[in-house]
């Protein structure tokens, strides 16, 4: 790929993702497509798009997953999809009961409010998972890989996924946001989650103060606890509000993974990674905030 084309891809990668999000949201709501199926298709499309970008404009060539790692990531992804779907049944029922079919406000006015509230719920749960020893036994599974890429965004403990998704979705429903608004915000969260983990050489510049980007999230995964932080994976406003904003232009993390790698099983030990959560919590090994 020529340098001019590479530069064009770097500048257009994120806008193209957002345009795709808006197009899918509008088509789904206007044509009354099934919301769950549209969400799944968008998820797969986002993963494919980010994987392609990782080939075209990689940030760190050593972070490209090998075939064995893709196998592990695939297992985690399938377990998360299956287990998450089964575990989300009661949450979905509560959301369907609490969320009105039509919001009080028009959809264009609902979405910013739903985005802010959902982002706040996600921020608080994420930060709690880094400071509570018991919850860190769940969330720490996500921080085990010594690479940050689109594949290991799906490396999670099933209960960690259930906790985060449940808190965000139910907070939106209880606030009275309509199902269409919750759907659109959900697509944005999916897009951002894979975007911030993508091993791509994309910089948002001053937009990092509003929207989370890969530059910030790589530092969140840093083994150097002094540079780690930034708990928002969609918006940056709550990190500003609560003093955890960590964007440092051009700064590369010293290394990514756990500060104490011995605290968790290796990513390839999928069963052990899920069972270790029931060990007696001692401290938040490798957590960017240490322990409280």
Phi and psi in degrees as GROMACS dihedral restraints (atoms count N, CA, C in turn):
[ dihedral_restraints ]
;  ai    aj    ak    al  type     phi  dphi    fc
    3     4     5     6     1   -68.8    20    10
    4     5     6     7     1   158.2    20    10
    6     7     8     9     1   -64.5    20    10
    7     8     9    10     1   -36.5    20    10
    9    10    11    12     1   -64.7    20    10
   10    11    12    13     1   -42.6    20    10
   12    13    14    15     1   -66.1    20    10
   13    14    15    16     1   -39.0    20    10
   15    16    17    18     1   -61.5    20    10
   16    17    18    19     1   -41.9    20    10
   18    19    20    21     1   -64.1    20    10
   19    20    21    22     1   -40.8    20    10
   21    22    23    24     1   -63.2    20    10
   22    23    24    25     1   -40.7    20    10
   24    25    26    27     1   -65.1    20    10
   25    26    27    28     1   -42.2    20    10
   27    28    29    30     1   -60.0    20    10
   28    29    30    31     1   -41.6    20    10
   30    31    32    33     1   -76.8    20    10
   31    32    33    34     1   -29.5    20    10
   33    34    35    36     1   -95.3    20    10
   34    35    36    37     1    -9.1    20    10
   36    37    38    39     1   -59.6    20    10
   37    38    39    40     1   -49.9    20    10
   39    40    41    42     1   -74.1    20    10
   40    41    42    43     1   -45.2    20    10
   42    43    44    45     1   -56.2    20    10
   43    44    45    46     1   -39.3    20    10
   45    46    47    48     1   -62.6    20    10
   46    47    48    49     1   -38.9    20    10
   48    49    50    51     1   -62.3    20    10
   49    50    51    52     1   -44.1    20    10
   51    52    53    54     1   -67.9    20    10
   52    53    54    55     1   -38.6    20    10
   54    55    56    57     1   -63.2    20    10
   55    56    57    58     1   -42.0    20    10
   57    58    59    60     1   -62.3    20    10
   58    59    60    61     1   -39.7    20    10
   60    61    62    63     1   -61.1    20    10
   61    62    63    64     1   -47.5    20    10
   63    64    65    66     1   -63.4    20    10
   64    65    66    67     1   -41.8    20    10
   66    67    68    69     1   -64.1    20    10
   67    68    69    70     1   -45.0    20    10
   69    70    71    72     1   -66.0    20    10
   70    71    72    73     1   -41.0    20    10
   72    73    74    75     1   -61.0    20    10
   73    74    75    76     1   -48.6    20    10
   75    76    77    78     1   -63.9    20    10
   76    77    78    79     1   -44.4    20    10
   78    79    80    81     1   -64.8    20    10
   79    80    81    82     1   -41.9    20    10
   81    82    83    84     1   -62.9    20    10
   82    83    84    85     1   -45.1    20    10
   84    85    86    87     1   -74.3    20    10
   85    86    87    88     1   -38.5    20    10
   87    88    89    90     1   -71.0    20    10
   88    89    90    91     1   -40.3    20    10
   90    91    92    93     1   -92.5    20    10
   91    92    93    94     1     0.5    20    10
   93    94    95    96     1    58.1    20    10
   94    95    96    97     1    43.7    20    10
   96    97    98    99     1   -70.7    20    10
   97    98    99   100     1   160.0    20    10
   99   100   101   102     1   -64.1    20    10
  100   101   102   103     1   125.1    20    10
  102   103   104   105     1   -65.3    20    10
  103   104   105   106     1   -41.3    20    10
  105   106   107   108     1   -63.9    20    10
  106   107   108   109     1   -43.3    20    10
  108   109   110   111     1   -67.7    20    10
  109   110   111   112     1   -39.9    20    10
  111   112   113   114     1   -62.2    20    10
  112   113   114   115     1   -38.9    20    10
  114   115   116   117     1   -63.1    20    10
  115   116   117   118     1   -43.7    20    10
  117   118   119   120     1   -64.9    20    10
  118   119   120   121     1   -42.6    20    10
  120   121   122   123     1   -65.0    20    10
  121   122   123   124     1   -39.8    20    10
  123   124   125   126     1   -64.8    20    10
  124   125   126   127     1   -39.4    20    10
  126   127   128   129     1   -59.0    20    10
  127   128   129   130     1   -49.5    20    10
  129   130   131   132     1   -64.7    20    10
  130   131   132   133     1   -39.6    20    10
  132   133   134   135     1   -64.3    20    10
  133   134   135   136     1   -39.0    20    10
  135   136   137   138     1   -65.2    20    10
  136   137   138   139     1   -43.5    20    10
  138   139   140   141     1   -61.3    20    10
  139   140   141   142     1   -45.3    20    10
  141   142   143   144     1   -62.1    20    10
  142   143   144   145     1   -41.2    20    10
  144   145   146   147     1   -64.8    20    10
  145   146   147   148     1   -44.7    20    10
  147   148   149   150     1   -67.2    20    10
  148   149   150   151     1   -37.9    20    10
  150   151   152   153     1   -63.2    20    10
  151   152   153   154     1   -38.2    20    10
  153   154   155   156     1   -65.4    20    10
  154   155   156   157     1   -44.2    20    10
  156   157   158   159     1   -62.2    20    10
  157   158   159   160     1   -34.9    20    10
  159   160   161   162     1   -63.8    20    10
  160   161   162   163     1   -26.9    20    10
  162   163   164   165     1   -79.8    20    10
  163   164   165   166     1   -35.5    20    10
  165   166   167   168     1   -82.4    20    10
  166   167   168   169     1   -42.7    20    10
  168   169   170   171     1  -134.4    20    10
  169   170   171   172     1    62.2    20    10
  171   172   173   174     1   -65.9    20    10
  172   173   174   175     1   143.3    20    10
  174   175   176   177     1   -82.9    20    10
  175   176   177   178     1   -47.6    20    10
  177   178   179   180     1  -131.5    20    10
  178   179   180   181     1   104.5    20    10
  180   181   182   183     1   -54.0    20    10
  181   182   183   184     1   -31.1    20    10
  183   184   185   186     1   -72.1    20    10
  184   185   186   187     1   -14.0    20    10
  186   187   188   189     1   -88.7    20    10
  187   188   189   190     1    -2.0    20    10
  189   190   191   192     1   -65.4    20    10
  190   191   192   193     1   126.0    20    10
  192   193   194   195     1   -66.7    20    10
  193   194   195   196     1   142.4    20    10
  195   196   197   198     1   -87.7    20    10
  196   197   198   199     1   178.3    20    10
  198   199   200   201     1   -61.4    20    10
  199   200   201   202     1   -39.6    20    10
  201   202   203   204     1   -66.4    20    10
  202   203   204   205     1   -40.4    20    10
  204   205   206   207     1   -65.9    20    10
  205   206   207   208     1   -39.6    20    10
  207   208   209   210     1   -60.1    20    10
  208   209   210   211     1   -35.3    20    10
  210   211   212   213     1   -62.9    20    10
  211   212   213   214     1   -45.3    20    10
  213   214   215   216     1   -62.1    20    10
  214   215   216   217     1   -46.2    20    10
  216   217   218   219     1   -61.8    20    10
  217   218   219   220     1   -37.3    20    10
  219   220   221   222     1   -63.4    20    10
  220   221   222   223     1   -39.6    20    10
  222   223   224   225     1   -64.3    20    10
  223   224   225   226     1   -46.7    20    10
  225   226   227   228     1   -61.4    20    10
  226   227   228   229     1   -40.7    20    10
  228   229   230   231     1   -62.8    20    10
  229   230   231   232     1   -45.9    20    10
  231   232   233   234     1   -66.5    20    10
  232   233   234   235     1   -41.4    20    10
  234   235   236   237     1   -63.0    20    10
  235   236   237   238     1   -39.8    20    10
  237   238   239   240     1   -66.7    20    10
  238   239   240   241     1   -41.1    20    10
  240   241   242   243     1   -64.9    20    10
  241   242   243   244     1   -47.2    20    10
  243   244   245   246     1   -70.5    20    10
  244   245   246   247     1   -53.9    20    10
  246   247   248   249     1   -63.7    20    10
  247   248   249   250     1   -38.7    20    10
  249   250   251   252     1   -64.1    20    10
  250   251   252   253     1   -40.2    20    10
  252   253   254   255     1   -64.4    20    10
  253   254   255   256     1   -43.6    20    10
  255   256   257   258     1   -66.5    20    10
  256   257   258   259     1   -43.2    20    10
  258   259   260   261     1   -72.0    20    10
  259   260   261   262     1   -22.4    20    10
  261   262   263   264     1   -83.5    20    10
  262   263   264   265     1    -4.6    20    10
  264   265   266   267     1   -56.2    20    10
  265   266   267   268     1   -52.1    20    10
  267   268   269   270     1   -65.5    20    10
  268   269   270   271     1   -35.3    20    10
  270   271   272   273     1   -65.2    20    10
  271   272   273   274     1   -43.7    20    10
  273   274   275   276     1   -62.3    20    10
  274   275   276   277     1   -38.2    20    10
  276   277   278   279     1   -64.6    20    10
  277   278   279   280     1   -41.6    20    10
  279   280   281   282     1   -66.9    20    10
  280   281   282   283     1   -40.4    20    10
  282   283   284   285     1   -64.7    20    10
  283   284   285   286     1   -44.3    20    10
  285   286   287   288     1   -62.4    20    10
  286   287   288   289     1   -32.4    20    10
  288   289   290   291     1   -76.6    20    10
  289   290   291   292     1   -38.2    20    10
  291   292   293   294     1   -87.1    20    10
  292   293   294   295     1   -32.5    20    10
  294   295   296   297     1   -83.3    20    10
  295   296   297   298     1   126.6    20    10
  297   298   299   300     1   -71.8    20    10
  298   299   300   301     1   152.6    20    10
  300   301   302   303     1   -65.0    20    10
  301   302   303   304     1   -33.8    20    10
  303   304   305   306     1  -131.7    20    10
  304   305   306   307     1   131.0    20    10
  306   307   308   309     1   -75.7    20    10
  307   308   309   310     1   164.0    20    10
  309   310   311   312     1   -68.3    20    10
  310   311   312   313     1   -37.6    20    10
  312   313   314   315     1   -95.2    20    10
  313   314   315   316     1   159.2    20    10
  315   316   317   318     1   -63.8    20    10
  316   317   318   319     1   155.5    20    10
  318   319   320   321     1   -57.4    20    10
  319   320   321   322     1   -39.9    20    10
  321   322   323   324     1   -63.2    20    10
  322   323   324   325     1   -25.9    20    10
  324   325   326   327     1   -89.7    20    10
  325   326   327   328     1   -26.9    20    10
  327   328   329   330     1   -69.5    20    10
  328   329   330   331     1   -42.1    20    10
  330   331   332   333     1   -57.9    20    10
  331   332   333   334     1   -46.5    20    10
  333   334   335   336     1   -60.3    20    10
  334   335   336   337     1   -40.5    20    10
  336   337   338   339     1   -65.9    20    10
  337   338   339   340     1   -42.1    20    10
  339   340   341   342     1   -65.1    20    10
  340   341   342   343     1   -36.9    20    10
  342   343   344   345     1   -65.4    20    10
  343   344   345   346     1   -43.2    20    10
  345   346   347   348     1   -65.4    20    10
  346   347   348   349     1   -44.7    20    10
  348   349   350   351     1   -67.8    20    10
  349   350   351   352     1   -44.3    20    10
  351   352   353   354     1   -62.3    20    10
  352   353   354   355     1   -40.0    20    10
  354   355   356   357     1   -65.1    20    10
  355   356   357   358     1   -39.2    20    10
  357   358   359   360     1   -64.0    20    10
  358   359   360   361     1   -45.2    20    10
  360   361   362   363     1   -61.0    20    10
  361   362   363   364     1   -43.7    20    10
  363   364   365   366     1   -63.8    20    10
  364   365   366   367     1   -42.3    20    10
  366   367   368   369     1   -60.7    20    10
  367   368   369   370     1   -47.6    20    10
  369   370   371   372     1   -65.6    20    10
  370   371   372   373     1   -42.9    20    10
  372   373   374   375     1   -65.2    20    10
  373   374   375   376     1   -43.4    20    10
  375   376   377   378     1   -61.4    20    10
  376   377   378   379     1   -46.0    20    10
  378   379   380   381     1   -66.5    20    10
  379   380   381   382     1   -37.3    20    10
  381   382   383   384     1   -61.5    20    10
  382   383   384   385     1   -39.3    20    10
  384   385   386   387     1   -65.7    20    10
  385   386   387   388     1   -22.0    20    10
  387   388   389   390     1   -89.1    20    10
  388   389   390   391     1   -15.5    20    10
  390   391   392   393     1  -113.6    20    10
  391   392   393   394     1   -16.6    20    10
  393   394   395   396     1   -95.7    20    10
  394   395   396   397     1   119.6    20    10
  396   397   398   399     1   -56.9    20    10
  397   398   399   400     1   -39.3    20    10
  399   400   401   402     1   -67.9    20    10
  400   401   402   403     1   -44.5    20    10
  402   403   404   405     1   -70.1    20    10
  403   404   405   406     1   -29.4    20    10
  405   406   407   408     1   -64.4    20    10
  406   407   408   409     1   -29.3    20    10
  408   409   410   411     1   -61.7    20    10
  409   410   411   412     1   -25.6    20    10
  411   412   413   414     1   -85.5    20    10
  412   413   414   415     1   -54.7    20    10
  414   415   416   417     1   -71.4    20    10
  415   416   417   418     1   -27.8    20    10
  417   418   419   420     1   -60.4    20    10
  418   419   420   421     1   -23.4    20    10
  420   421   422   423     1   -56.3    20    10
  421   422   423   424     1   -35.8    20    10
  423   424   425   426     1   -68.9    20    10
  424   425   426   427     1   -25.4    20    10
  426   427   428   429     1   -94.7    20    10
  427   428   429   430     1     1.1    20    10
  429   430   431   432     1   -65.9    20    10
  430   431   432   433     1   -44.5    20    10
  432   433   434   435     1   -57.1    20    10
  433   434   435   436     1   141.8    20    10
  435   436   437   438     1   -94.3    20    10
  436   437   438   439     1    23.2    20    10
  438   439   440   441     1  -136.3    20    10
  439   440   441   442     1   158.1    20    10
  441   442   443   444     1  -123.6    20    10
  442   443   444   445     1   113.1    20    10
  444   445   446   447     1  -152.9    20    10
  445   446   447   448     1   174.0    20    10
  447   448   449   450     1   -62.5    20    10
  448   449   450   451     1   -30.9    20    10
  450   451   452   453     1   -67.4    20    10
  451   452   453   454     1   -44.9    20    10
  453   454   455   456     1   -84.2    20    10
  454   455   456   457     1     5.9    20    10
  456   457   458   459     1   -61.5    20    10
  457   458   459   460     1   -29.2    20    10
  459   460   461   462     1   -87.3    20    10
  460   461   462   463     1     0.6    20    10
  462   463   464   465     1   -79.2    20    10
  463   464   465   466     1    98.2    20    10
  465   466   467   468     1  -144.8    20    10
  466   467   468   469     1   155.0    20    10
  468   469   470   471     1   -77.3    20    10
  469   470   471   472     1   138.0    20    10
  471   472   473   474     1   -57.5    20    10
  472   473   474   475     1   -39.1    20    10
  474   475   476   477     1   -69.9    20    10
  475   476   477   478     1   -28.7    20    10
  477   478   479   480     1   -65.7    20    10
  478   479   480   481     1   -42.9    20    10
  480   481   482   483     1   -62.1    20    10
  481   482   483   484     1   -45.9    20    10
  483   484   485   486     1   -60.8    20    10
  484   485   486   487     1   -44.8    20    10
  486   487   488   489     1   -61.4    20    10
  487   488   489   490     1   -49.3    20    10
  489   490   491   492     1   -66.7    20    10
  490   491   492   493     1   -51.6    20    10
  492   493   494   495     1   -61.8    20    10
  493   494   495   496     1   -41.9    20    10
  495   496   497   498     1   -62.3    20    10
  496   497   498   499     1   -45.0    20    10
  498   499   500   501     1   -63.9    20    10
  499   500   501   502     1   -43.8    20    10
  501   502   503   504     1   -66.5    20    10
  502   503   504   505     1   -50.4    20    10
  504   505   506   507     1   -64.4    20    10
  505   506   507   508     1   -43.3    20    10
  507   508   509   510     1   -71.5    20    10
  508   509   510   511     1   -33.0    20    10
  510   511   512   513     1   -64.1    20    10
  511   512   513   514     1   -38.7    20    10
  513   514   515   516     1   -67.0    20    10
  514   515   516   517     1   -41.0    20    10
  516   517   518   519     1   -67.0    20    10
  517   518   519   520     1   -44.2    20    10
  519   520   521   522     1   -64.7    20    10
  520   521   522   523     1   -29.2    20    10
  522   523   524   525     1   -74.4    20    10
  523   524   525   526     1    -9.0    20    10
  525   526   527   528     1    92.9    20    10
  526   527   528   529     1    12.9    20    10
  528   529   530   531     1   -73.5    20    10
  529   530   531   532     1   143.1    20    10
  531   532   533   534     1   -72.6    20    10
  532   533   534   535     1   162.3    20    10
  534   535   536   537     1   -60.2    20    10
  535   536   537   538     1   -40.8    20    10
  537   538   539   540     1   -59.3    20    10
  538   539   540   541     1   -39.9    20    10
  540   541   542   543     1   -66.0    20    10
  541   542   543   544     1   -42.6    20    10
  543   544   545   546     1   -62.9    20    10
  544   545   546   547     1   -37.4    20    10
  546   547   548   549     1   -63.8    20    10
  547   548   549   550     1   -47.8    20    10
  549   550   551   552     1   -63.6    20    10
  550   551   552   553     1   -44.2    20    10
  552   553   554   555     1   -63.1    20    10
  553   554   555   556     1   -37.0    20    10
  555   556   557   558     1   -61.3    20    10
  556   557   558   559     1   -40.3    20    10
  558   559   560   561     1   -63.7    20    10
  559   560   561   562     1   -40.8    20    10
  561   562   563   564     1   -63.3    20    10
  562   563   564   565     1   -41.2    20    10
  564   565   566   567     1   -63.7    20    10
  565   566   567   568     1   -41.1    20    10
  567   568   569   570     1   -60.9    20    10
  568   569   570   571     1   -49.3    20    10
  570   571   572   573     1   -59.9    20    10
  571   572   573   574     1   -45.9    20    10
  573   574   575   576     1   -66.7    20    10
  574   575   576   577     1   -39.9    20    10
  576   577   578   579     1   -58.8    20    10
  577   578   579   580     1   -43.0    20    10
  579   580   581   582     1   -79.9    20    10
  580   581   582   583     1   -30.4    20    10
  582   583   584   585     1   -66.0    20    10
  583   584   585   586     1   -46.9    20    10
  585   586   587   588     1   -68.4    20    10
  586   587   588   589     1   -23.5    20    10
  588   589   590   591     1   -88.8    20    10
  589   590   591   592     1   -13.2    20    10
  591   592   593   594     1   -64.7    20    10
  592   593   594   595     1   137.4    20    10
  594   595   596   597     1   -84.4    20    10
  595   596   597   598     1    68.9    20    10
  597   598   599   600     1  -129.3    20    10
  598   599   600   601     1   147.6    20    10
  600   601   602   603     1   -88.5    20    10
  601   602   603   604     1    73.9    20    10
  603   604   605   606     1  -124.0    20    10
  604   605   606   607     1   133.8    20    10
  606   607   608   609     1  -124.2    20    10
  607   608   609   610     1   132.4    20    10
  609   610   611   612     1   -92.8    20    10
  610   611   612   613     1   -10.0    20    10
  612   613   614   615     1    63.3    20    10
  613   614   615   616     1  -138.5    20    10
  615   616   617   618     1   -60.1    20    10
  616   617   618   619     1   -20.1    20    10
  618   619   620   621     1   -62.9    20    10
  619   620   621   622     1   -17.5    20    10
  621   622   623   624     1   -60.3    20    10
  622   623   624   625     1   -21.4    20    10
  624   625   626   627     1   -75.6    20    10
  625   626   627   628     1   -13.7    20    10
  627   628   629   630     1  -114.9    20    10
  628   629   630   631     1   -46.5    20    10
  630   631   632   633     1  -113.4    20    10
  631   632   633   634     1   137.7    20    10
  633   634   635   636     1   -71.2    20    10
  634   635   636   637     1   145.1    20    10
  636   637   638   639     1  -136.3    20    10
  637   638   639   640     1   173.2    20    10
  639   640   641   642     1   -58.7    20    10
  640   641   642   643     1   -34.2    20    10
  642   643   644   645     1   -58.5    20    10
  643   644   645   646     1   -40.0    20    10
  645   646   647   648     1   -75.3    20    10
  646   647   648   649     1   -41.1    20    10
  648   649   650   651     1   -73.8    20    10
  649   650   651   652     1   -27.4    20    10
  651   652   653   654     1   -62.2    20    10
  652   653   654   655     1   -39.9    20    10
  654   655   656   657     1   -67.7    20    10
  655   656   657   658     1   -32.4    20    10
  657   658   659   660     1   -60.4    20    10
  658   659   660   661     1   -32.6    20    10
  660   661   662   663     1   -90.1    20    10
  661   662   663   664     1     4.4    20    10
  663   664   665   666     1   -66.7    20    10
  664   665   666   667     1   146.0    20    10
  666   667   668   669     1   -79.2    20    10
  667   668   669   670     1   -14.1    20    10
  669   670   671   672     1   -84.8    20    10
  670   671   672   673     1   102.9    20    10
  672   673   674   675     1   -63.6    20    10
  673   674   675   676     1   -21.0    20    10
  675   676   677   678     1   -72.7    20    10
  676   677   678   679     1   -21.1    20    10
  678   679   680   681     1  -108.5    20    10
  679   680   681   682     1    -5.0    20    10
  681   682   683   684     1   -83.2    20    10
  682   683   684   685     1   157.7    20    10
  684   685   686   687     1   158.7    20    10
  685   686   687   688     1  -142.8    20    10
  687   688   689   690     1    49.7    20    10
  688   689   690   691     1    88.3    20    10
  690   691   692   693     1   -88.9    20    10
  691   692   693   694     1   -11.5    20    10
  693   694   695   696     1   -81.0    20    10
  694   695   696   697     1   132.9    20    10
  696   697   698   699     1  -111.1    20    10
  697   698   699   700     1     1.0    20    10
  699   700   701   702     1  -122.4    20    10
  700   701   702   703     1   -60.5    20    10
  702   703   704   705     1  -111.4    20    10
  703   704   705   706     1   155.3    20    10
  705   706   707   708     1  -100.9    20    10
  706   707   708   709     1    -5.2    20    10
  708   709   710   711     1   -63.4    20    10
  709   710   711   712     1   -35.2    20    10
  711   712   713   714     1   -76.2    20    10
  712   713   714   715     1   -29.7    20    10
  714   715   716   717     1   -65.5    20    10
  715   716   717   718     1   -37.8    20    10
  717   718   719   720     1   -64.3    20    10
  718   719   720   721     1   -44.4    20    10
  720   721   722   723     1   -65.5    20    10
  721   722   723   724     1   -35.0    20    10
  723   724   725   726     1  -108.9    20    10
  724   725   726   727     1    13.7    20    10
  726   727   728   729     1    74.9    20    10
  727   728   729   730     1    24.9    20    10
  729   730   731   732     1  -116.7    20    10
  730   731   732   733     1    15.9    20    10
  732   733   734   735     1   -70.8    20    10
  733   734   735   736     1   130.2    20    10
  735   736   737   738     1  -131.7    20    10
  736   737   738   739     1    18.9    20    10
  738   739   740   741     1   -65.2    20    10
  739   740   741   742     1   124.7    20    10
  741   742   743   744     1  -128.1    20    10
  742   743   744   745     1    99.7    20    10
  744   745   746   747     1   -49.4    20    10
  745   746   747   748     1   126.7    20    10
  747   748   749   750     1    78.8    20    10
  748   749   750   751     1    -3.6    20    10
  750   751   752   753     1   -79.1    20    10
  751   752   753   754     1   131.1    20    10
  753   754   755   756     1   -99.8    20    10
  754   755   756   757     1   138.1    20    10
  756   757   758   759     1   -64.1    20    10
  757   758   759   760     1   145.3    20    10
  759   760   761   762     1   -57.9    20    10
  760   761   762   763     1   -44.9    20    10
  762   763   764   765     1  -167.3    20    10
  763   764   765   766     1   159.6    20    10
  765   766   767   768     1  -118.8    20    10
  766   767   768   769     1   154.6    20    10
  768   769   770   771     1   128.2    20    10
  769   770   771   772     1  -149.9    20    10
  771   772   773   774     1   -97.4    20    10
  772   773   774   775     1   140.4    20    10
  774   775   776   777     1   -65.6    20    10
  775   776   777   778     1   -29.2    20    10
  777   778   779   780     1  -123.5    20    10
  778   779   780   781     1    83.1    20    10
  780   781   782   783     1   -59.1    20    10
  781   782   783   784     1   -25.5    20    10
  783   784   785   786     1   -73.2    20    10
  784   785   786   787     1    -5.3    20    10
  786   787   788   789     1   -77.5    20    10
  787   788   789   790     1   -15.5    20    10
  789   790   791   792     1  -136.7    20    10
  790   791   792   793     1   153.8    20    10
  792   793   794   795     1   -65.2    20    10
  793   794   795   796     1   158.7    20    10
  795   796   797   798     1   -64.2    20    10
  796   797   798   799     1   155.1    20    10
  798   799   800   801     1   -56.3    20    10
  799   800   801   802     1   -35.8    20    10
  801   802   803   804     1   -67.1    20    10
  802   803   804   805     1   -16.7    20    10
  804   805   806   807     1   -90.8    20    10
  805   806   807   808     1    77.0    20    10
  807   808   809   810     1   -62.5    20    10
  808   809   810   811     1   -48.3    20    10
  810   811   812   813     1   -63.7    20    10
  811   812   813   814     1   -46.4    20    10
  813   814   815   816     1   -61.9    20    10
  814   815   816   817     1   -35.8    20    10
  816   817   818   819     1   -63.1    20    10
  817   818   819   820     1   -34.0    20    10
  819   820   821   822     1   -81.6    20    10
  820   821   822   823     1   -31.6    20    10
  822   823   824   825     1   -81.3    20    10
  823   824   825   826     1   -24.3    20    10
  825   826   827   828     1   -64.9    20    10
  826   827   828   829     1   -16.5    20    10
  828   829   830   831     1   -62.4    20    10
  829   830   831   832     1   -18.7    20    10
  831   832   833   834     1   -96.0    20    10
  832   833   834   835     1    10.4    20    10
  834   835   836   837     1   -68.7    20    10
  835   836   837   838     1   157.2    20    10
  837   838   839   840     1   -64.8    20    10
  838   839   840   841     1   125.1    20    10
  840   841   842   843     1   -70.8    20    10
  841   842   843   844     1   128.3    20    10
  843   844   845   846     1  -108.4    20    10
  844   845   846   847     1   -55.3    20    10
  846   847   848   849     1  -154.7    20    10
  847   848   849   850     1   166.8    20    10
  849   850   851   852     1   -83.5    20    10
  850   851   852   853     1    79.2    20    10
  852   853   854   855     1   -57.5    20    10
  853   854   855   856     1   123.8    20    10
  855   856   857   858     1    77.1    20    10
  856   857   858   859     1    -0.4    20    10
  858   859   860   861     1   -67.6    20    10
  859   860   861   862     1   140.7    20    10
  861   862   863   864     1   -57.2    20    10
  862   863   864   865     1   -23.5    20    10
  864   865   866   867     1  -101.1    20    10
  865   866   867   868     1     5.7    20    10
  867   868   869   870     1    73.7    20    10
  868   869   870   871     1  -120.3    20    10
  870   871   872   873     1  -141.5    20    10
  871   872   873   874     1   151.0    20    10
